[in-house]
Amino acid sequence: MPTPTQTHALLWSQSQCALHIEPIADMLSENRQAYATDRRMDYVPIYFGTDDECHQAATAVRNTMHQRQQARPPLEPFPELEGQG
């Protein structure tokens, strides 16, 4: 369990290949709302610490995130709308 000095969470989204830092209280509030509405959450906490420590942890994993993003297949272009093109 996080201590009072660990006020933030570094969250990871596998589907978006993204990181996010937010206060633990905000994260828990979102998780409770998801539970109440039976909604899936995409972001998973991977580190607890101060805001500064979470930013340092994010920097430490940024290379891995970049490699994963590069390994993903490119997105398909949107189809053209009728009357345009």
PyMOL CGO cylinders between C-alpha atoms (Angstrom):
from pymol import cmd
from pymol.cgo import CYLINDER

trace = [
    CYLINDER, 0.00, 0.00, 0.00, 1.37, 3.45, -0.88, 0.3, 1, 1, 1, 1, 1, 1,
    CYLINDER, 1.37, 3.45, -0.88, 2.63, 5.59, 1.96, 0.3, 1, 1, 1, 1, 1, 1,
    CYLINDER, 2.63, 5.59, 1.96, 1.59, 9.27, 2.43, 0.3, 1, 1, 1, 1, 1, 1,
    CYLINDER, 1.59, 9.27, 2.43, 4.78, 10.37, 0.65, 0.3, 1, 1, 1, 1, 1, 1,
    CYLINDER, 4.78, 10.37, 0.65, 3.85, 8.29, -2.39, 0.3, 1, 1, 1, 1, 1, 1,
    CYLINDER, 3.85, 8.29, -2.39, 1.17, 10.63, -3.66, 0.3, 1, 1, 1, 1, 1, 1,
    CYLINDER, 1.17, 10.63, -3.66, 1.15, 9.78, -7.36, 0.3, 1, 1, 1, 1, 1, 1,
    CYLINDER, 1.15, 9.78, -7.36, 0.81, 6.78, -9.64, 0.3, 1, 1, 1, 1, 1, 1,
    CYLINDER, 0.81, 6.78, -9.64, 2.47, 6.08, -12.97, 0.3, 1, 1, 1, 1, 1, 1,
    CYLINDER, 2.47, 6.08, -12.97, -0.15, 4.35, -15.09, 0.3, 1, 1, 1, 1, 1, 1,
    CYLINDER, -0.15, 4.35, -15.09, 0.40, 2.30, -18.25, 0.3, 1, 1, 1, 1, 1, 1,
    CYLINDER, 0.40, 2.30, -18.25, -2.08, 1.65, -21.04, 0.3, 1, 1, 1, 1, 1, 1,
    CYLINDER, -2.08, 1.65, -21.04, -1.30, -1.40, -23.16, 0.3, 1, 1, 1, 1, 1, 1,
    CYLINDER, -1.30, -1.40, -23.16, -3.99, -0.59, -25.74, 0.3, 1, 1, 1, 1, 1, 1,
    CYLINDER, -3.99, -0.59, -25.74, -2.76, 2.98, -26.26, 0.3, 1, 1, 1, 1, 1, 1,
    CYLINDER, -2.76, 2.98, -26.26, 0.94, 2.26, -25.61, 0.3, 1, 1, 1, 1, 1, 1,
    CYLINDER, 0.94, 2.26, -25.61, 0.91, 5.27, -23.32, 0.3, 1, 1, 1, 1, 1, 1,
    CYLINDER, 0.91, 5.27, -23.32, 1.89, 6.40, -19.84, 0.3, 1, 1, 1, 1, 1, 1,
    CYLINDER, 1.89, 6.40, -19.84, -0.01, 8.74, -17.52, 0.3, 1, 1, 1, 1, 1, 1,
    CYLINDER, -0.01, 8.74, -17.52, 0.79, 10.21, -14.09, 0.3, 1, 1, 1, 1, 1, 1,
    CYLINDER, 0.79, 10.21, -14.09, -1.93, 11.27, -11.70, 0.3, 1, 1, 1, 1, 1, 1,
    CYLINDER, -1.93, 11.27, -11.70, -2.56, 11.66, -7.97, 0.3, 1, 1, 1, 1, 1, 1,
    CYLINDER, -2.56, 11.66, -7.97, -3.43, 8.36, -6.29, 0.3, 1, 1, 1, 1, 1, 1,
    CYLINDER, -3.43, 8.36, -6.29, -6.70, 9.84, -5.00, 0.3, 1, 1, 1, 1, 1, 1,
    CYLINDER, -6.70, 9.84, -5.00, -7.78, 10.59, -8.60, 0.3, 1, 1, 1, 1, 1, 1,
    CYLINDER, -7.78, 10.59, -8.60, -6.80, 7.11, -9.76, 0.3, 1, 1, 1, 1, 1, 1,
    CYLINDER, -6.80, 7.11, -9.76, -8.78, 5.47, -6.97, 0.3, 1, 1, 1, 1, 1, 1,
    CYLINDER, -8.78, 5.47, -6.97, -11.80, 7.67, -7.64, 0.3, 1, 1, 1, 1, 1, 1,
    CYLINDER, -11.80, 7.67, -7.64, -11.77, 6.65, -11.33, 0.3, 1, 1, 1, 1, 1, 1,
    CYLINDER, -11.77, 6.65, -11.33, -11.37, 2.99, -10.36, 0.3, 1, 1, 1, 1, 1, 1,
    CYLINDER, -11.37, 2.99, -10.36, -14.33, 3.18, -7.96, 0.3, 1, 1, 1, 1, 1, 1,
    CYLINDER, -14.33, 3.18, -7.96, -16.46, 4.79, -10.67, 0.3, 1, 1, 1, 1, 1, 1,
    CYLINDER, -16.46, 4.79, -10.67, -15.46, 2.03, -13.08, 0.3, 1, 1, 1, 1, 1, 1,
    CYLINDER, -15.46, 2.03, -13.08, -16.39, -0.59, -10.50, 0.3, 1, 1, 1, 1, 1, 1,
    CYLINDER, -16.39, -0.59, -10.50, -19.75, 1.07, -9.81, 0.3, 1, 1, 1, 1, 1, 1,
    CYLINDER, -19.75, 1.07, -9.81, -20.62, 1.13, -13.52, 0.3, 1, 1, 1, 1, 1, 1,
    CYLINDER, -20.62, 1.13, -13.52, -19.03, -2.26, -14.30, 0.3, 1, 1, 1, 1, 1, 1,
    CYLINDER, -19.03, -2.26, -14.30, -16.67, -0.60, -16.78, 0.3, 1, 1, 1, 1, 1, 1,
    CYLINDER, -16.67, -0.60, -16.78, -13.24, -1.88, -17.82, 0.3, 1, 1, 1, 1, 1, 1,
    CYLINDER, -13.24, -1.88, -17.82, -10.22, 0.31, -17.04, 0.3, 1, 1, 1, 1, 1, 1,
    CYLINDER, -10.22, 0.31, -17.04, -7.39, 0.56, -19.54, 0.3, 1, 1, 1, 1, 1, 1,
    CYLINDER, -7.39, 0.56, -19.54, -4.71, 2.15, -17.36, 0.3, 1, 1, 1, 1, 1, 1,
    CYLINDER, -4.71, 2.15, -17.36, -2.77, -0.07, -14.93, 0.3, 1, 1, 1, 1, 1, 1,
    CYLINDER, -2.77, -0.07, -14.93, -0.63, 1.38, -12.11, 0.3, 1, 1, 1, 1, 1, 1,
    CYLINDER, -0.63, 1.38, -12.11, 3.01, 0.34, -12.51, 0.3, 1, 1, 1, 1, 1, 1,
    CYLINDER, 3.01, 0.34, -12.51, 4.70, 2.68, -10.00, 0.3, 1, 1, 1, 1, 1, 1,
    CYLINDER, 4.70, 2.68, -10.00, 3.78, 4.67, -6.88, 0.3, 1, 1, 1, 1, 1, 1,
    CYLINDER, 3.78, 4.67, -6.88, 5.85, 7.61, -5.65, 0.3, 1, 1, 1, 1, 1, 1,
    CYLINDER, 5.85, 7.61, -5.65, 6.06, 11.35, -5.59, 0.3, 1, 1, 1, 1, 1, 1,
    CYLINDER, 6.06, 11.35, -5.59, 5.22, 13.23, -8.77, 0.3, 1, 1, 1, 1, 1, 1,
    CYLINDER, 5.22, 13.23, -8.77, 8.95, 13.66, -9.41, 0.3, 1, 1, 1, 1, 1, 1,
    CYLINDER, 8.95, 13.66, -9.41, 9.68, 9.96, -8.85, 0.3, 1, 1, 1, 1, 1, 1,
    CYLINDER, 9.68, 9.96, -8.85, 6.87, 8.97, -11.20, 0.3, 1, 1, 1, 1, 1, 1,
    CYLINDER, 6.87, 8.97, -11.20, 8.30, 11.23, -13.90, 0.3, 1, 1, 1, 1, 1, 1,
    CYLINDER, 8.30, 11.23, -13.90, 11.71, 9.63, -13.38, 0.3, 1, 1, 1, 1, 1, 1,
    CYLINDER, 11.71, 9.63, -13.38, 10.15, 6.16, -13.65, 0.3, 1, 1, 1, 1, 1, 1,
    CYLINDER, 10.15, 6.16, -13.65, 8.35, 7.22, -16.84, 0.3, 1, 1, 1, 1, 1, 1,
    CYLINDER, 8.35, 7.22, -16.84, 11.65, 8.42, -18.30, 0.3, 1, 1, 1, 1, 1, 1,
    CYLINDER, 11.65, 8.42, -18.30, 13.22, 5.07, -17.41, 0.3, 1, 1, 1, 1, 1, 1,
    CYLINDER, 13.22, 5.07, -17.41, 10.62, 3.10, -19.39, 0.3, 1, 1, 1, 1, 1, 1,
    CYLINDER, 10.62, 3.10, -19.39, 10.16, 5.54, -22.27, 0.3, 1, 1, 1, 1, 1, 1,
    CYLINDER, 10.16, 5.54, -22.27, 12.59, 3.64, -24.54, 0.3, 1, 1, 1, 1, 1, 1,
    CYLINDER, 12.59, 3.64, -24.54, 10.61, 0.42, -24.07, 0.3, 1, 1, 1, 1, 1, 1,
    CYLINDER, 10.61, 0.42, -24.07, 7.38, 2.28, -24.83, 0.3, 1, 1, 1, 1, 1, 1,
    CYLINDER, 7.38, 2.28, -24.83, 8.92, 3.74, -28.00, 0.3, 1, 1, 1, 1, 1, 1,
    CYLINDER, 8.92, 3.74, -28.00, 10.10, 0.29, -29.15, 0.3, 1, 1, 1, 1, 1, 1,
    CYLINDER, 10.10, 0.29, -29.15, 6.62, -1.14, -28.58, 0.3, 1, 1, 1, 1, 1, 1,
    CYLINDER, 6.62, -1.14, -28.58, 5.02, 1.73, -30.50, 0.3, 1, 1, 1, 1, 1, 1,
    CYLINDER, 5.02, 1.73, -30.50, 7.40, 1.20, -33.42, 0.3, 1, 1, 1, 1, 1, 1,
    CYLINDER, 7.40, 1.20, -33.42, 6.61, -2.53, -33.49, 0.3, 1, 1, 1, 1, 1, 1,
    CYLINDER, 6.61, -2.53, -33.49, 2.87, -1.93, -33.90, 0.3, 1, 1, 1, 1, 1, 1,
    CYLINDER, 2.87, -1.93, -33.90, 1.42, -2.24, -37.39, 0.3, 1, 1, 1, 1, 1, 1,
    CYLINDER, 1.42, -2.24, -37.39, 0.57, 1.11, -38.99, 0.3, 1, 1, 1, 1, 1, 1,
    CYLINDER, 0.57, 1.11, -38.99, -3.00, 2.33, -38.72, 0.3, 1, 1, 1, 1, 1, 1,
    CYLINDER, -3.00, 2.33, -38.72, -5.19, 1.98, -41.76, 0.3, 1, 1, 1, 1, 1, 1,
    CYLINDER, -5.19, 1.98, -41.76, -6.13, 5.32, -43.35, 0.3, 1, 1, 1, 1, 1, 1,
    CYLINDER, -6.13, 5.32, -43.35, -9.71, 6.50, -42.96, 0.3, 1, 1, 1, 1, 1, 1,
    CYLINDER, -9.71, 6.50, -42.96, -11.87, 5.88, -46.03, 0.3, 1, 1, 1, 1, 1, 1,
    CYLINDER, -11.87, 5.88, -46.03, -12.67, 8.98, -48.04, 0.3, 1, 1, 1, 1, 1, 1,
    CYLINDER, -12.67, 8.98, -48.04, -16.07, 10.53, -47.50, 0.3, 1, 1, 1, 1, 1, 1,
    CYLINDER, -16.07, 10.53, -47.50, -18.50, 10.64, -50.39, 0.3, 1, 1, 1, 1, 1, 1,
    CYLINDER, -18.50, 10.64, -50.39, -18.12, 13.76, -52.51, 0.3, 1, 1, 1, 1, 1, 1,
    CYLINDER, -18.12, 13.76, -52.51, -14.53, 14.33, -51.37, 0.3, 1, 1, 1, 1, 1, 1,
    CYLINDER, -14.53, 14.33, -51.37, -11.31, 13.20, -52.90, 0.3, 1, 1, 1, 1, 1, 1,
]
cmd.load_cgo(trace, "trace")
